[in-house]
Amino acid sequence: MFQGCSSFRFGHGLKLFEPVAMLCVSQSMKSRSLQVKLSGRNSHQQTDTRSNVIEALNEALVAASPEQILKKRLKMKDHTLNVDSVNLDLKAYQRIIVIGGGKAVASMASGLEELLGKQITAGVVNIPNYLKPKPKTKRIELHAATHPIPSELGMNGVERMLSIVGRPKKTDFIICLISGGGSALMPMPLEGLKLSDDRKVTDLLLRSGAAIGEINTVRKHLSAIKGGRLAEKLFPARVLSLIISDVVGDSLESIASGPTVPDTTTYADAKEIMLRFGIWKKIPDRVRNLVEECLKDKSLETPKPNSKFFDSVSNVLIGTNEHSCLAAQRSLERAGYKASVLSTHVQGEAKEIGRFYSGLLRDMKSSHAIICGGETTVTITTGGGHGGRNQELVLSSAIGISGLNGAVIASMGTDGVDGPTNAAGAIADSTTIERARKAGLDPTAILQKHNSYDFFKRLGDLIMTGPTGTNVNDISILATNSARKLKD
């Protein structure tokens, strides 16, 4: 039976996805060298299963390429831009301006420039300052900002965006490029607050174990552009937001805190979250006073679904975690595994999810694989270790599969950054704990101290990609044995 797990959830229940039409990935993307590599060389003999899992993770990253997503979803014909059911005659607009922010936005901007070229009047987007190499753009400025803690760099970029927009008109067409990370990369505090207030609240929430949706609910109510307030500033221009999701469940109002999306949360929700996670008395007095003031005056709320500010706004989701999970599934099926996507709604404490996954592996048959997507959290209780949610998940699972011949688990963040480390995640198998103990490591003590990075670094089993320029949540793969004998 599955091992116990007290604090996790799979969204609306377990979900088995049927294979869908394959994403169109260019041959140049297919043939380039692997993005997913391990931190150590020859530290552990690579089995077929480990290699197959790493290849599947790489295919998941290829599927999440923002440029490839844009090329597939956006079409131009006779001056008409089409995406899903939205058709826009670009000749009807005097200006075409591009703004936005997020971890995937640099490549999105590059792909959009390739499609629209000189039709773009001007543009500024905020991207992570650690992203290297940056794509080449001519008409859209790639403005470097900080993540996950917001800074003046990000605020300066937002000011530049609003400056080039100026006073919006109905003859303006504004394309907003939005992806995960946009909340921190596009800071603009409400009048009466300071950026230091935003940083303090964000840091407290990140340390509290709050889920990204809960963090963004608070952020929206402290921001001058989040929670639909950017749409308010762009009114009455025609706005098209192209969105790549890093949020479990793909809620548009949570991705980058929904700058152009109606906000269904309230100041009461924001206060409840801060109370529940024990930070209400720790936040700056200015923040507490503003929240209390806005609770009394409903006119100060974020724009709601019936607001006129969204009459000329189209929010289109173009990239999700599900697409990448299905790409990993196809990769494993080609290798001969019986593979399935179990869920893309996984949330909860990383170490508890890891325990649950070890239980799944113990019940799985040979040559089977399961792919899961979502985003776990780590609540710091004791110790000041160095690690990330994916590394902690894998370490917890490794303890549970110790000695289980042929079992492999890997988990990584598709942005290439797992917590405050330079790793994307980690991989483990039935020999991990034995190898660790031979190296003088105590896995249980290290897990308790949240020091998973140093654990996997010693073993050479960190997953390294560098910043990937995309972000569609985390992906975990559970696999048993090599499947070569199953191939026809």
C-alpha positions in Angstrom: 0.0 0.0 0.0 1.0 3.7 -0.4 2.9 5.2 2.4 1.0 7.8 4.5 1.0 11.4 3.5 -0.9 13.9 5.6 -0.5 17.3 3.8 -0.7 17.1 0.1 -3.4 17.5 -2.6 -3.9 16.6 -6.2 -6.2 19.5 -7.0 -9.6 18.2 -8.1 -8.5 14.6 -7.6 -6.4 12.2 -9.6 -6.5 12.7 -13.3 -5.2 10.4 -16.0 -4.6 12.3 -19.3 -5.1 10.6 -22.6 -2.4 11.4 -25.3 -3.2 14.4 -27.4 -1.8 15.7 -30.6 1.9 16.3 -30.4 3.3 19.8 -30.2 5.1 21.0 -33.3 8.8 21.2 -32.3 11.3 22.2 -34.9 14.0 19.8 -35.9 16.6 22.3 -34.7 15.1 22.1 -31.2 15.0 18.3 -31.4 18.6 17.9 -32.5 20.3 20.2 -30.1 22.3 18.9 -27.2 20.5 17.8 -24.0 19.6 20.6 -21.7 19.2 18.4 -18.7 22.5 17.1 -17.2 23.7 15.8 -13.9 26.1 17.7 -11.6 28.6 14.8 -11.3 30.6 12.9 -13.8 31.0 9.1 -13.5 29.8 9.4 -9.9 27.3 6.6 -10.4 26.8 4.2 -13.2 23.9 5.4 -15.4 21.2 2.7 -15.9 18.9 2.8 -18.9 16.1 3.9 -16.7 18.0 6.9 -15.3 19.0 7.9 -18.8 15.4 7.5 -20.1 14.1 9.7 -17.3 16.6 12.4 -18.0 15.8 12.3 -21.7 12.1 12.6 -20.9 12.8 15.7 -18.7 14.7 17.2 -21.6 11.7 16.6 -23.9 9.5 18.3 -21.4 11.7 21.4 -21.5 11.7 21.5 -25.3 7.9 21.4 -25.3 7.9 24.4 -22.9 10.1 26.5 -25.3 8.3 30.0 -25.5 9.4 30.6 -29.1 8.1 27.2 -30.2 4.8 27.8 -28.3 4.3 31.2 -30.0 5.1 29.8 -33.4 2.5 27.1 -32.9 -0.2 29.3 -31.4 0.1 32.6 -33.2 -0.7 33.0 -36.9 -0.5 36.0 -39.3 -2.5 36.2 -42.5 -3.2 39.4 -44.6 -2.4 41.7 -41.6 -4.7 39.7 -39.3 -3.2 38.2 -36.1 -4.9 35.1 -34.9 -4.6 33.2 -31.7 -7.4 30.8 -30.7 -10.7 32.6 -31.3 -9.1 36.1 -31.3 -8.7 37.7 -34.7 -7.2 41.2 -34.9 -6.7 43.3 -38.0 -3.5 45.1 -37.3 -4.2 47.8 -39.9 -6.9 49.1 -37.5 -4.3 50.3 -35.0 -2.0 53.3 -35.0 0.4 51.8 -32.5 1.4 48.3 -31.5 3.2 48.2 -28.2 4.6 45.2 -26.3 5.0 45.1 -22.5 5.1 42.5 -19.8 7.3 40.4 -17.6 8.2 36.9 -16.5 10.8 34.1 -16.7 9.7 33.1 -20.2 9.1 36.5 -21.6 12.5 37.1 -23.2 12.0 34.2 -25.6 8.3 35.2 -26.0 9.5 38.6 -27.1 12.0 37.2 -29.5 9.3 35.0 -31.1 6.8 37.8 -31.3 9.4 40.1 -33.0 10.0 37.3 -35.6 6.3 37.2 -36.3 5.4 40.9 -36.3 8.7 42.6 -37.2 8.5 46.3 -38.0 4.8 46.4 -37.2 5.8 46.7 -33.5 6.0 50.4 -32.6 7.9 49.9 -29.4 8.2 47.6 -26.4 9.7 46.9 -22.9 9.5 43.7 -21.0 11.0 42.7 -17.7 13.1 39.6 -17.6 15.3 37.8 -14.9 18.7 39.4 -14.6 20.3 36.0 -14.3 19.1 34.9 -17.8 22.1 34.2 -20.0 22.4 34.2 -22.9 19.6 36.7 -23.6 17.7 36.4 -27.0 18.4 39.1 -29.5 15.6 41.7 -30.0 15.5 44.9 -31.9 12.2 46.6 -31.2 11.4 45.2 -27.8 13.7 46.2 -25.0 14.7 43.3 -22.6 14.9 45.0 -19.2 16.7 43.0 -16.5 15.0 42.8 -13.1 15.3 40.6 -10.0 13.5 37.4 -8.9 12.2 36.2 -6.5 12.6 39.3 -4.4 11.4 42.4 -6.2 13.7 45.4 -6.6 14.1 48.9 -8.0 15.2 47.3 -11.3 11.8 45.8 -11.8 10.0 48.9 -10.8 12.1 51.0 -13.2 11.1 48.6 -16.0 7.4 49.0 -15.2 7.8 52.7 -15.2 9.4 52.4 -18.7 6.4 50.3 -19.9 3.9 52.8 -18.7 5.9 55.6 -20.2 5.9 54.2 -23.7 2.2 53.5 -23.4 1.5 57.1 -22.3 -2.2 58.0 -22.5 -3.8 54.9 -24.1 -6.3 55.3 -27.0 -8.8 53.0 -28.7 -6.4 53.0 -31.7 -3.6 51.4 -29.6 -3.0 47.7 -29.7 -1.0 46.6 -26.6 0.3 43.0 -26.4 1.2 41.9 -22.9 3.6 39.0 -22.5 3.0 37.3 -19.2 4.6 34.2 -17.6 5.5 32.8 -14.2 7.8 35.1 -12.2 6.0 38.2 -13.4 4.8 39.0 -9.9 8.4 39.6 -8.6 9.7 40.9 -11.9 7.0 43.6 -12.3 6.8 45.4 -8.9 4.9 48.7 -8.6 3.6 49.4 -5.1 0.3 51.1 -4.4 0.5 54.8 -3.5 1.5 55.0 0.2 3.6 51.9 0.1 7.3 51.5 -0.5 9.1 48.8 -2.5 10.8 47.7 0.7 7.3 46.8 2.0 6.7 44.6 -1.0 10.0 42.9 -0.5 9.4 42.3 3.2 5.9 40.8 2.6 7.2 38.6 -0.3 10.1 37.3 1.8 7.8 36.5 4.8 5.3 34.7 2.5 8.1 32.7 0.7 9.4 31.5 4.1 6.0 30.7 5.5 5.2 27.8 3.2 2.3 29.6 1.5 1.4 28.3 -2.0 2.0 30.6 -5.0 -1.7 31.3 -5.4 -1.9 32.5 -1.8 1.3 34.6 -2.2 -0.1 36.2 -5.3 -3.4 37.0 -3.6 -1.5 39.2 -1.2 0.7 40.7 -3.8 -2.3 41.7 -6.0 -3.7 43.9 -3.2 -0.4 45.7 -2.5 0.3 46.5 -6.2 -0.6 49.3 -8.6 -0.7 47.0 -11.7 -1.5 43.4 -10.4 -4.9 42.0 -9.9 -6.3 43.6 -13.1 -5.0 47.1 -12.3 -2.7 47.1 -15.4 -5.8 46.6 -17.6 -7.3 49.6 -15.8 -4.3 51.7 -16.7 -4.3 50.5 -20.4 -8.1 51.2 -20.9 -9.5 51.9 -23.5 -6.7 50.4 -25.7 -7.2 46.9 -27.3 -5.2 44.5 -25.1 -4.1 41.0 -25.9 -2.3 39.1 -23.1 -0.4 36.0 -24.1 0.2 33.9 -21.0 2.4 30.9 -20.1 1.3 29.3 -16.9 3.4 28.4 -13.9 0.4 28.0 -11.6 -1.2 24.7 -10.6 -4.6 24.6 -12.3 -3.7 27.4 -14.7 -5.8 30.1 -13.0 -5.3 33.2 -15.1 -5.7 35.6 -12.2 -2.9 33.9 -10.3 -0.3 33.8 -13.1 2.0 36.8 -12.4 -0.8 37.9 -10.1 -3.1 38.6 -13.1 -2.2 42.1 -14.2 -4.8 42.1 -17.0 -7.3 39.6 -15.5 -10.4 40.4 -13.3 -9.6 39.7 -9.7 -12.1 37.6 -7.7 -10.1 37.8 -4.5 -10.4 40.6 -1.9 -8.5 42.5 0.7 -10.3 40.3 3.2 -8.7 37.2 1.5 -5.3 38.8 1.6 -5.6 39.6 5.4 -6.8 36.0 6.1 -3.8 34.5 4.3 -1.3 36.7 6.3 -3.1 35.8 9.6 -3.2 32.1 8.7 0.5 32.0 8.0 1.4 34.0 11.1 2.9 37.0 9.3 0.2 39.7 9.9 2.0 41.1 12.9 5.4 40.9 11.2 4.5 42.9 8.1 5.3 46.7 7.9 2.8 49.0 9.6 2.2 50.8 6.3 1.0 47.5 4.7 -1.3 46.6 7.7 -2.8 50.1 7.7 -3.4 50.1 4.0 -5.2 46.7 4.1 -7.4 47.9 7.0 -8.2 51.1 5.1 -9.1 49.2 1.9 -11.3 46.8 3.9 -13.5 49.7 4.9 -13.7 51.3 1.5 -14.8 48.9 -1.3 -14.0 51.4 -4.0 -10.3 50.7 -3.3 -10.7 47.1 -4.3 -9.0 45.5 -7.3 -11.1 45.5 -10.6 -13.8 42.8 -10.6 -15.1 40.7 -13.5 -18.0 43.1 -14.4 -15.6 46.1 -14.8 -15.5 48.0 -18.0 -11.7 47.9 -18.0 -11.9 44.3 -19.4 -14.2 45.1 -22.3 -11.3 45.2 -24.8 -9.0 42.7 -23.1 -8.3 39.2 -24.3 -6.4 36.9 -22.0 -5.1 33.8 -23.9 -3.3 30.9 -22.2 -0.8 29.5 -24.6 1.5 27.3 -22.6 0.9 24.9 -19.6 2.5 22.2 -17.4 0.2 19.7 -19.1 1.9 20.2 -22.5 5.3 19.4 -21.0 4.1 16.4 -19.0 2.6 14.9 -22.1 5.9 15.5 -24.0 7.7 13.5 -21.2 5.0 10.8 -21.5 5.6 10.4 -25.2 9.4 10.3 -24.7 9.0 7.4 -22.2 6.6 5.6 -24.4 9.1 5.7 -27.3 11.6 4.2 -24.9 9.2 1.3 -24.3 7.6 2.2 -21.0 3.9 2.1 -20.2 3.7 5.8 -19.2 0.8 8.0 -18.0 0.3 11.5 -16.6 -1.2 11.0 -13.2 -1.9 14.7 -12.3 -0.8 18.2 -13.1 -2.3 19.5 -9.8 0.2 18.3 -7.3 0.6 20.6 -4.3 1.7 20.2 -0.7 4.8 19.7 1.5 7.7 18.5 -0.6 8.8 15.8 1.8 5.3 14.5 2.2 4.8 14.3 -1.6 8.2 12.5 -1.8 7.0 9.9 0.7 3.8 9.4 -1.3 5.8 9.0 -4.6 8.0 6.3 -2.9 4.8 4.4 -2.1 3.7 4.7 -5.7 7.0 3.3 -6.9 6.7 0.3 -4.6 3.3 -0.5 -6.1 4.4 0.1 -9.7 5.0 -2.8 -12.1 8.3 -3.2 -14.0 8.7 -0.9 -17.1 6.0 1.5 -16.0 6.4 5.3 -15.6 4.3 8.0 -14.0 4.6 11.8 -14.7 3.3 14.4 -12.3 3.2 18.2 -12.5 2.5 20.9 -10.0 4.4 22.8 -7.4 5.2 21.7 -3.9 6.3 23.9 -0.9 8.9 23.6 1.8 8.1 25.0 5.3 11.3 25.7 7.1 11.0 24.3 10.6 14.5 23.5 11.8 18.0 24.0 10.4 19.2 26.5 7.9 20.1 24.1 5.1 20.6 24.7 1.4 18.1 23.2 -1.0 14.9 23.5 -3.0 11.5 21.9 -3.1 12.3 19.4 -5.9 15.5 18.3 -4.2 13.8 17.9 -0.9 11.0 15.9 -2.6 13.5 13.5 -4.2 15.5 13.1 -1.0 12.4 12.2 0.9 11.4 9.7 -1.8 14.9 8.2 -2.0 14.6 7.2 1.6 11.4 5.3 0.8 12.7 3.5 -2.2 16.1 2.5 -0.7 16.9 -1.1 -1.9 13.9 -1.2 -4.3 15.7 -2.5 -7.4 15.1 -0.6 -10.6 13.2 2.3 -9.1 14.1 5.9 -10.2 12.6 9.3 -9.3 13.5 12.7 -10.6 11.9 16.1 -10.1 12.8 19.5 -11.5 11.6 23.0 -11.9 11.2 23.9 -15.6 12.7 27.3 -15.0 16.0 25.6 -14.1 16.1 27.2 -10.6 15.1 25.1 -7.6 14.8 27.4 -4.5 17.8 29.5 -3.7 20.2 27.1 -5.6 21.7 26.8 -9.1 20.2 23.4 -9.5 16.9 22.6 -11.3 16.2 19.5 -9.1 17.6 16.0 -8.4 17.4 12.4 -9.4 17.6 9.3 -7.1 17.3 5.5 -7.4 17.3 2.4 -5.2 21.1 2.8 -4.5 21.0 6.5 -3.5 20.7 6.0 0.3 23.4 3.3 0.4 25.8 5.4 -1.6 25.1 8.4 0.7 25.8 6.4 3.9 29.1 5.1 2.4 30.0 8.8 1.8 29.2 9.5 5.5 25.9 11.3 4.9 22.8 10.8 7.2 19.8 11.2 4.8 17.2 11.6 7.6 19.1 14.3 9.4 19.9 16.1 6.2 16.2 16.0 5.2 15.2 17.4 8.6 17.7 20.3 8.2 16.5 21.0 4.6 20.0 20.5 3.3 19.1 18.5 0.2 21.4 20.5 -2.2 24.6 19.5 -0.4 23.4 15.9 -0.2 22.8 15.5 -4.0 25.9 17.6 -4.8 28.1 15.1 -2.9 26.5 12.2 -4.9 26.7 14.0 -8.3 22.9 13.7 -8.7 21.8 17.3 -9.0 19.9 18.1 -12.2 21.5 21.1 -13.8 20.0 23.1 -16.7 20.9 26.7 -15.9 18.1 29.2 -16.3 15.9 27.8 -19.1 14.0 30.9 -20.2 10.7 29.3 -19.5 8.5 28.3 -16.5 5.6 25.8 -16.5 5.8 24.5 -12.9 7.6 21.4 -11.8 7.7 18.0 -13.3 8.3 14.7 -11.5 9.0 11.3 -13.1 8.7 8.0 -11.4 10.0 5.0 -13.4 10.8 1.3 -12.9 13.4 -0.7 -14.7 14.5 -0.4 -18.3 11.8 -1.0 -20.8 13.9 -2.1 -23.8 12.3 -5.6 -23.8 8.9 -4.1 -24.3 9.7 -2.5 -27.6 8.2 -4.1 -30.7 
